[in-house]
Amino acid sequence: MAELLTHVLLVYVLLTVASWWTDAITARWVPIGMAGAAIPDLLKVERLVDERVLEGLLGVPFSYAPISSLGGVLVVAGGITLCFTEYRRRVYGLLVAGSVSSLVLDGLRVYADGHAGFWLYPLWWRPPTPNLYVTSDPRVTVVAVLAGACVFLLDRYVFGTAQ
């Protein structure tokens, strides 16, 4: 849960700071990007519905793994975008931006072999990772919460853009 919170707070910080300099991103669009940050973590639905159950229902091999990749993000974000009647390009862009920031943050994690996961799927290349943090480290969450709180206070009291 801390990893999802960190991903969502990172997008909040990035989009809120971007909203200070551009009129295209306002406070009403920030939550859409934050929702996009959760798309790569949708593969955790596997804990509720096993892949073998879906294989039996569909009759074809099934895996949740591609959801947590660039290809999966583009498909899922496209499906979510269809729920909107207006501003579909902006919604899709914000969902993808939030998801990509989540994937990049995951690419900075510690991996035993020094290479990130297949998050660039359908490209079968595992980029090297700088091994900056472990997702279970509480300091990562503390830094994300403090950064989010600082940006919230700056947005509210200095820039006055919060509505």
Biotite code that builds the C-alpha atoms (Angstrom):
import biotite.structure as struc

atoms = struc.array([
    struc.Atom([0.000, 0.000, 0.000], chain_id="A", res_id=1, res_name="MET", atom_name="CA", element="C"),
    struc.Atom([2.872, 2.365, 0.702], chain_id="A", res_id=2, res_name="ALA", atom_name="CA", element="C"),
    struc.Atom([4.151, 1.884, -2.847], chain_id="A", res_id=3, res_name="GLU", atom_name="CA", element="C"),
    struc.Atom([0.799, 2.918, -4.339], chain_id="A", res_id=4, res_name="LEU", atom_name="CA", element="C"),
    struc.Atom([0.666, 5.950, -2.042], chain_id="A", res_id=5, res_name="LEU", atom_name="CA", element="C"),
    struc.Atom([4.171, 6.926, -3.142], chain_id="A", res_id=6, res_name="THR", atom_name="CA", element="C"),
    struc.Atom([3.237, 6.636, -6.829], chain_id="A", res_id=7, res_name="HIS", atom_name="CA", element="C"),
    struc.Atom([0.092, 8.710, -6.425], chain_id="A", res_id=8, res_name="VAL", atom_name="CA", element="C"),
    struc.Atom([1.847, 11.392, -4.367], chain_id="A", res_id=9, res_name="LEU", atom_name="CA", element="C"),
    struc.Atom([4.642, 11.673, -6.934], chain_id="A", res_id=10, res_name="LEU", atom_name="CA", element="C"),
    struc.Atom([2.107, 12.424, -9.665], chain_id="A", res_id=11, res_name="VAL", atom_name="CA", element="C"),
    struc.Atom([0.310, 14.883, -7.373], chain_id="A", res_id=12, res_name="TYR", atom_name="CA", element="C"),
    struc.Atom([3.574, 16.752, -6.810], chain_id="A", res_id=13, res_name="VAL", atom_name="CA", element="C"),
    struc.Atom([4.550, 16.733, -10.495], chain_id="A", res_id=14, res_name="LEU", atom_name="CA", element="C"),
    struc.Atom([1.166, 17.838, -11.849], chain_id="A", res_id=15, res_name="LEU", atom_name="CA", element="C"),
    struc.Atom([0.550, 20.435, -9.150], chain_id="A", res_id=16, res_name="THR", atom_name="CA", element="C"),
    struc.Atom([3.939, 22.032, -9.748], chain_id="A", res_id=17, res_name="VAL", atom_name="CA", element="C"),
    struc.Atom([3.279, 21.899, -13.511], chain_id="A", res_id=18, res_name="ALA", atom_name="CA", element="C"),
    struc.Atom([-0.071, 23.633, -12.945], chain_id="A", res_id=19, res_name="SER", atom_name="CA", element="C"),
    struc.Atom([1.760, 26.641, -11.521], chain_id="A", res_id=20, res_name="TRP", atom_name="CA", element="C"),
    struc.Atom([3.353, 27.312, -14.919], chain_id="A", res_id=21, res_name="TRP", atom_name="CA", element="C"),
    struc.Atom([0.801, 26.121, -17.444], chain_id="A", res_id=22, res_name="THR", atom_name="CA", element="C"),
    struc.Atom([-2.881, 26.835, -17.876], chain_id="A", res_id=23, res_name="ASP", atom_name="CA", element="C"),
    struc.Atom([-3.520, 23.444, -19.495], chain_id="A", res_id=24, res_name="ALA", atom_name="CA", element="C"),
    struc.Atom([-3.290, 21.673, -16.127], chain_id="A", res_id=25, res_name="ILE", atom_name="CA", element="C"),
    struc.Atom([-5.639, 22.932, -13.461], chain_id="A", res_id=26, res_name="THR", atom_name="CA", element="C"),
    struc.Atom([-6.608, 21.514, -10.087], chain_id="A", res_id=27, res_name="ALA", atom_name="CA", element="C"),
    struc.Atom([-9.469, 19.554, -11.663], chain_id="A", res_id=28, res_name="ARG", atom_name="CA", element="C"),
    struc.Atom([-7.075, 17.554, -13.896], chain_id="A", res_id=29, res_name="TRP", atom_name="CA", element="C"),
    struc.Atom([-4.574, 16.535, -11.215], chain_id="A", res_id=30, res_name="VAL", atom_name="CA", element="C"),
    struc.Atom([-6.730, 13.667, -9.826], chain_id="A", res_id=31, res_name="PRO", atom_name="CA", element="C"),
    struc.Atom([-6.958, 12.116, -13.302], chain_id="A", res_id=32, res_name="ILE", atom_name="CA", element="C"),
    struc.Atom([-3.183, 11.901, -13.494], chain_id="A", res_id=33, res_name="GLY", atom_name="CA", element="C"),
    struc.Atom([-3.109, 10.551, -9.950], chain_id="A", res_id=34, res_name="MET", atom_name="CA", element="C"),
    struc.Atom([-5.532, 7.811, -10.994], chain_id="A", res_id=35, res_name="ALA", atom_name="CA", element="C"),
    struc.Atom([-3.212, 6.992, -13.861], chain_id="A", res_id=36, res_name="GLY", atom_name="CA", element="C"),
    struc.Atom([-0.442, 6.312, -11.355], chain_id="A", res_id=37, res_name="ALA", atom_name="CA", element="C"),
    struc.Atom([-2.505, 3.410, -10.039], chain_id="A", res_id=38, res_name="ALA", atom_name="CA", element="C"),
    struc.Atom([-2.871, 1.665, -13.414], chain_id="A", res_id=39, res_name="ILE", atom_name="CA", element="C"),
    struc.Atom([0.413, -0.308, -13.255], chain_id="A", res_id=40, res_name="PRO", atom_name="CA", element="C"),
    struc.Atom([-0.574, -1.557, -9.800], chain_id="A", res_id=41, res_name="ASP", atom_name="CA", element="C"),
    struc.Atom([-3.790, -3.077, -11.160], chain_id="A", res_id=42, res_name="LEU", atom_name="CA", element="C"),
    struc.Atom([-1.905, -6.318, -11.583], chain_id="A", res_id=43, res_name="LEU", atom_name="CA", element="C"),
    struc.Atom([-2.394, -6.820, -7.844], chain_id="A", res_id=44, res_name="LYS", atom_name="CA", element="C"),
    struc.Atom([-5.958, -7.892, -8.653], chain_id="A", res_id=45, res_name="VAL", atom_name="CA", element="C"),
    struc.Atom([-4.242, -11.242, -9.111], chain_id="A", res_id=46, res_name="GLU", atom_name="CA", element="C"),
    struc.Atom([-4.545, -11.659, -5.340], chain_id="A", res_id=47, res_name="ARG", atom_name="CA", element="C"),
    struc.Atom([-8.321, -11.717, -5.725], chain_id="A", res_id=48, res_name="LEU", atom_name="CA", element="C"),
    struc.Atom([-8.752, -13.604, -9.006], chain_id="A", res_id=49, res_name="VAL", atom_name="CA", element="C"),
    struc.Atom([-6.079, -16.129, -9.915], chain_id="A", res_id=50, res_name="ASP", atom_name="CA", element="C"),
    struc.Atom([-4.785, -16.221, -13.488], chain_id="A", res_id=51, res_name="GLU", atom_name="CA", element="C"),
    struc.Atom([-5.740, -19.897, -13.782], chain_id="A", res_id=52, res_name="ARG", atom_name="CA", element="C"),
    struc.Atom([-9.392, -19.047, -13.142], chain_id="A", res_id=53, res_name="VAL", atom_name="CA", element="C"),
    struc.Atom([-9.402, -16.599, -16.043], chain_id="A", res_id=54, res_name="LEU", atom_name="CA", element="C"),
    struc.Atom([-7.531, -19.074, -18.234], chain_id="A", res_id=55, res_name="GLU", atom_name="CA", element="C"),
    struc.Atom([-10.284, -21.594, -17.563], chain_id="A", res_id=56, res_name="GLY", atom_name="CA", element="C"),
    struc.Atom([-13.037, -19.074, -18.325], chain_id="A", res_id=57, res_name="LEU", atom_name="CA", element="C"),
    struc.Atom([-11.417, -17.666, -21.450], chain_id="A", res_id=58, res_name="LEU", atom_name="CA", element="C"),
    struc.Atom([-9.896, -20.887, -22.729], chain_id="A", res_id=59, res_name="GLY", atom_name="CA", element="C"),
    struc.Atom([-6.604, -19.182, -23.595], chain_id="A", res_id=60, res_name="VAL", atom_name="CA", element="C"),
    struc.Atom([-3.401, -18.508, -21.631], chain_id="A", res_id=61, res_name="PRO", atom_name="CA", element="C"),
    struc.Atom([-3.743, -15.395, -19.468], chain_id="A", res_id=62, res_name="PHE", atom_name="CA", element="C"),
    struc.Atom([-1.318, -13.271, -17.459], chain_id="A", res_id=63, res_name="SER", atom_name="CA", element="C"),
    struc.Atom([-1.698, -10.079, -15.455], chain_id="A", res_id=64, res_name="TYR", atom_name="CA", element="C"),
    struc.Atom([1.985, -9.159, -15.922], chain_id="A", res_id=65, res_name="ALA", atom_name="CA", element="C"),
    struc.Atom([1.564, -6.977, -19.069], chain_id="A", res_id=66, res_name="PRO", atom_name="CA", element="C"),
    struc.Atom([-0.734, -4.608, -17.141], chain_id="A", res_id=67, res_name="ILE", atom_name="CA", element="C"),
    struc.Atom([2.332, -3.334, -15.304], chain_id="A", res_id=68, res_name="SER", atom_name="CA", element="C"),
    struc.Atom([4.107, -2.389, -18.530], chain_id="A", res_id=69, res_name="SER", atom_name="CA", element="C"),
    struc.Atom([4.027, 0.417, -21.061], chain_id="A", res_id=70, res_name="LEU", atom_name="CA", element="C"),
    struc.Atom([1.858, -1.593, -23.449], chain_id="A", res_id=71, res_name="GLY", atom_name="CA", element="C"),
    struc.Atom([-0.601, -2.530, -20.714], chain_id="A", res_id=72, res_name="GLY", atom_name="CA", element="C"),
    struc.Atom([-0.774, 1.059, -19.501], chain_id="A", res_id=73, res_name="VAL", atom_name="CA", element="C"),
    struc.Atom([-1.611, 2.333, -22.985], chain_id="A", res_id=74, res_name="LEU", atom_name="CA", element="C"),
    struc.Atom([-4.430, -0.215, -23.366], chain_id="A", res_id=75, res_name="VAL", atom_name="CA", element="C"),
    struc.Atom([-5.924, 0.250, -19.878], chain_id="A", res_id=76, res_name="VAL", atom_name="CA", element="C"),
    struc.Atom([-5.693, 4.057, -20.114], chain_id="A", res_id=77, res_name="ALA", atom_name="CA", element="C"),
    struc.Atom([-7.478, 3.866, -23.464], chain_id="A", res_id=78, res_name="GLY", atom_name="CA", element="C"),
    struc.Atom([-10.271, 1.817, -21.919], chain_id="A", res_id=79, res_name="GLY", atom_name="CA", element="C"),
    struc.Atom([-10.665, 4.260, -19.036], chain_id="A", res_id=80, res_name="ILE", atom_name="CA", element="C"),
    struc.Atom([-10.646, 7.199, -21.461], chain_id="A", res_id=81, res_name="THR", atom_name="CA", element="C"),
    struc.Atom([-13.679, 5.766, -23.235], chain_id="A", res_id=82, res_name="LEU", atom_name="CA", element="C"),
    struc.Atom([-15.685, 6.498, -20.072], chain_id="A", res_id=83, res_name="CYS", atom_name="CA", element="C"),
    struc.Atom([-15.261, 10.237, -20.688], chain_id="A", res_id=84, res_name="PHE", atom_name="CA", element="C"),
    struc.Atom([-17.397, 12.148, -23.172], chain_id="A", res_id=85, res_name="THR", atom_name="CA", element="C"),
    struc.Atom([-15.256, 15.293, -23.392], chain_id="A", res_id=86, res_name="GLU", atom_name="CA", element="C"),
    struc.Atom([-11.531, 16.098, -23.275], chain_id="A", res_id=87, res_name="TYR", atom_name="CA", element="C"),
    struc.Atom([-10.569, 12.522, -24.148], chain_id="A", res_id=88, res_name="ARG", atom_name="CA", element="C"),
    struc.Atom([-7.115, 13.436, -25.433], chain_id="A", res_id=89, res_name="ARG", atom_name="CA", element="C"),
    struc.Atom([-6.274, 15.334, -22.267], chain_id="A", res_id=90, res_name="ARG", atom_name="CA", element="C"),
    struc.Atom([-7.626, 12.545, -20.065], chain_id="A", res_id=91, res_name="VAL", atom_name="CA", element="C"),
    struc.Atom([-5.661, 9.929, -21.985], chain_id="A", res_id=92, res_name="TYR", atom_name="CA", element="C"),
    struc.Atom([-2.497, 12.025, -21.805], chain_id="A", res_id=93, res_name="GLY", atom_name="CA", element="C"),
    struc.Atom([-2.817, 12.555, -18.064], chain_id="A", res_id=94, res_name="LEU", atom_name="CA", element="C"),
    struc.Atom([-3.573, 8.884, -17.406], chain_id="A", res_id=95, res_name="LEU", atom_name="CA", element="C"),
    struc.Atom([-0.550, 7.818, -19.439], chain_id="A", res_id=96, res_name="VAL", atom_name="CA", element="C"),
    struc.Atom([1.669, 10.475, -17.835], chain_id="A", res_id=97, res_name="ALA", atom_name="CA", element="C"),
    struc.Atom([0.679, 9.309, -14.356], chain_id="A", res_id=98, res_name="GLY", atom_name="CA", element="C"),
    struc.Atom([1.240, 5.688, -15.313], chain_id="A", res_id=99, res_name="SER", atom_name="CA", element="C"),
    struc.Atom([4.605, 6.333, -16.929], chain_id="A", res_id=100, res_name="VAL", atom_name="CA", element="C"),
    struc.Atom([5.810, 8.216, -13.856], chain_id="A", res_id=101, res_name="SER", atom_name="CA", element="C"),
    struc.Atom([4.800, 5.186, -11.802], chain_id="A", res_id=102, res_name="SER", atom_name="CA", element="C"),
    struc.Atom([6.681, 2.860, -14.151], chain_id="A", res_id=103, res_name="LEU", atom_name="CA", element="C"),
    struc.Atom([9.777, 5.064, -14.052], chain_id="A", res_id=104, res_name="VAL", atom_name="CA", element="C"),
    struc.Atom([9.663, 5.148, -10.261], chain_id="A", res_id=105, res_name="LEU", atom_name="CA", element="C"),
    struc.Atom([9.409, 1.356, -10.256], chain_id="A", res_id=106, res_name="ASP", atom_name="CA", element="C"),
    struc.Atom([12.418, 1.250, -12.563], chain_id="A", res_id=107, res_name="GLY", atom_name="CA", element="C"),
    struc.Atom([14.511, 2.933, -9.868], chain_id="A", res_id=108, res_name="LEU", atom_name="CA", element="C"),
    struc.Atom([13.864, 0.186, -7.306], chain_id="A", res_id=109, res_name="ARG", atom_name="CA", element="C"),
    struc.Atom([16.395, -2.341, -6.122], chain_id="A", res_id=110, res_name="VAL", atom_name="CA", element="C"),
    struc.Atom([16.491, -5.495, -8.232], chain_id="A", res_id=111, res_name="TYR", atom_name="CA", element="C"),
    struc.Atom([18.754, -8.419, -7.404], chain_id="A", res_id=112, res_name="ALA", atom_name="CA", element="C"),
    struc.Atom([20.244, -8.669, -10.894], chain_id="A", res_id=113, res_name="ASP", atom_name="CA", element="C"),
    struc.Atom([20.569, -4.903, -11.459], chain_id="A", res_id=114, res_name="GLY", atom_name="CA", element="C"),
    struc.Atom([17.943, -4.743, -14.209], chain_id="A", res_id=115, res_name="HIS", atom_name="CA", element="C"),
    struc.Atom([14.393, -3.473, -13.920], chain_id="A", res_id=116, res_name="ALA", atom_name="CA", element="C"),
    struc.Atom([11.394, -5.578, -14.887], chain_id="A", res_id=117, res_name="GLY", atom_name="CA", element="C"),
    struc.Atom([9.890, -5.821, -18.370], chain_id="A", res_id=118, res_name="PHE", atom_name="CA", element="C"),
    struc.Atom([8.048, -2.507, -17.960], chain_id="A", res_id=119, res_name="TRP", atom_name="CA", element="C"),
    struc.Atom([8.823, -1.524, -21.545], chain_id="A", res_id=120, res_name="LEU", atom_name="CA", element="C"),
    struc.Atom([6.741, -4.456, -22.879], chain_id="A", res_id=121, res_name="TYR", atom_name="CA", element="C"),
    struc.Atom([6.224, -5.207, -25.789], chain_id="A", res_id=122, res_name="PRO", atom_name="CA", element="C"),
    struc.Atom([9.968, -4.455, -26.034], chain_id="A", res_id=123, res_name="LEU", atom_name="CA", element="C"),
    struc.Atom([11.786, -7.403, -24.481], chain_id="A", res_id=124, res_name="TRP", atom_name="CA", element="C"),
    struc.Atom([14.485, -5.311, -22.879], chain_id="A", res_id=125, res_name="TRP", atom_name="CA", element="C"),
    struc.Atom([15.119, -4.869, -19.195], chain_id="A", res_id=126, res_name="ARG", atom_name="CA", element="C"),
    struc.Atom([16.834, -1.510, -18.635], chain_id="A", res_id=127, res_name="PRO", atom_name="CA", element="C"),
    struc.Atom([19.507, -1.257, -15.943], chain_id="A", res_id=128, res_name="PRO", atom_name="CA", element="C"),
    struc.Atom([18.342, 0.187, -12.645], chain_id="A", res_id=129, res_name="THR", atom_name="CA", element="C"),
    struc.Atom([20.273, 2.464, -10.296], chain_id="A", res_id=130, res_name="PRO", atom_name="CA", element="C"),
    struc.Atom([18.935, 0.464, -7.303], chain_id="A", res_id=131, res_name="ASN", atom_name="CA", element="C"),
    struc.Atom([17.945, 3.586, -5.376], chain_id="A", res_id=132, res_name="LEU", atom_name="CA", element="C"),
    struc.Atom([15.348, 2.259, -2.958], chain_id="A", res_id=133, res_name="TYR", atom_name="CA", element="C"),
    struc.Atom([13.482, -0.730, -1.613], chain_id="A", res_id=134, res_name="VAL", atom_name="CA", element="C"),
    struc.Atom([9.695, -0.448, -1.747], chain_id="A", res_id=135, res_name="THR", atom_name="CA", element="C"),
    struc.Atom([9.313, -1.696, 1.819], chain_id="A", res_id=136, res_name="SER", atom_name="CA", element="C"),
    struc.Atom([11.535, 1.102, 3.174], chain_id="A", res_id=137, res_name="ASP", atom_name="CA", element="C"),
    struc.Atom([9.321, 3.482, 5.187], chain_id="A", res_id=138, res_name="PRO", atom_name="CA", element="C"),
    struc.Atom([11.631, 6.415, 4.424], chain_id="A", res_id=139, res_name="ARG", atom_name="CA", element="C"),
    struc.Atom([10.401, 6.422, 0.827], chain_id="A", res_id=140, res_name="VAL", atom_name="CA", element="C"),
    struc.Atom([6.821, 6.892, 1.986], chain_id="A", res_id=141, res_name="THR", atom_name="CA", element="C"),
    struc.Atom([7.832, 9.564, 4.501], chain_id="A", res_id=142, res_name="VAL", atom_name="CA", element="C"),
    struc.Atom([9.657, 11.538, 1.796], chain_id="A", res_id=143, res_name="VAL", atom_name="CA", element="C"),
    struc.Atom([6.649, 11.244, -0.533], chain_id="A", res_id=144, res_name="ALA", atom_name="CA", element="C"),
    struc.Atom([4.206, 12.383, 2.153], chain_id="A", res_id=145, res_name="VAL", atom_name="CA", element="C"),
    struc.Atom([6.425, 15.329, 3.142], chain_id="A", res_id=146, res_name="LEU", atom_name="CA", element="C"),
    struc.Atom([6.877, 16.378, -0.497], chain_id="A", res_id=147, res_name="ALA", atom_name="CA", element="C"),
    struc.Atom([3.124, 16.123, -1.074], chain_id="A", res_id=148, res_name="GLY", atom_name="CA", element="C"),
    struc.Atom([2.391, 18.169, 2.055], chain_id="A", res_id=149, res_name="ALA", atom_name="CA", element="C"),
    struc.Atom([4.892, 20.866, 1.061], chain_id="A", res_id=150, res_name="CYS", atom_name="CA", element="C"),
    struc.Atom([3.453, 21.142, -2.439], chain_id="A", res_id=151, res_name="VAL", atom_name="CA", element="C"),
    struc.Atom([-0.085, 21.216, -1.017], chain_id="A", res_id=152, res_name="PHE", atom_name="CA", element="C"),
    struc.Atom([0.811, 24.070, 1.343], chain_id="A", res_id=153, res_name="LEU", atom_name="CA", element="C"),
    struc.Atom([2.641, 25.983, -1.377], chain_id="A", res_id=154, res_name="LEU", atom_name="CA", element="C"),
    struc.Atom([-0.290, 25.494, -3.734], chain_id="A", res_id=155, res_name="ASP", atom_name="CA", element="C"),
    struc.Atom([-2.804, 26.558, -1.137], chain_id="A", res_id=156, res_name="ARG", atom_name="CA", element="C"),
    struc.Atom([-1.073, 29.529, 0.478], chain_id="A", res_id=157, res_name="TYR", atom_name="CA", element="C"),
    struc.Atom([1.647, 30.792, -1.857], chain_id="A", res_id=158, res_name="VAL", atom_name="CA", element="C"),
    struc.Atom([0.357, 30.219, -5.371], chain_id="A", res_id=159, res_name="PHE", atom_name="CA", element="C"),
    struc.Atom([-3.315, 30.316, -4.383], chain_id="A", res_id=160, res_name="GLY", atom_name="CA", element="C"),
    struc.Atom([-4.358, 28.043, -7.231], chain_id="A", res_id=161, res_name="THR", atom_name="CA", element="C"),
    struc.Atom([-6.217, 25.425, -5.174], chain_id="A", res_id=162, res_name="ALA", atom_name="CA", element="C"),
    struc.Atom([-9.949, 25.628, -5.688], chain_id="A", res_id=163, res_name="GLN", atom_name="CA", element="C"),
])
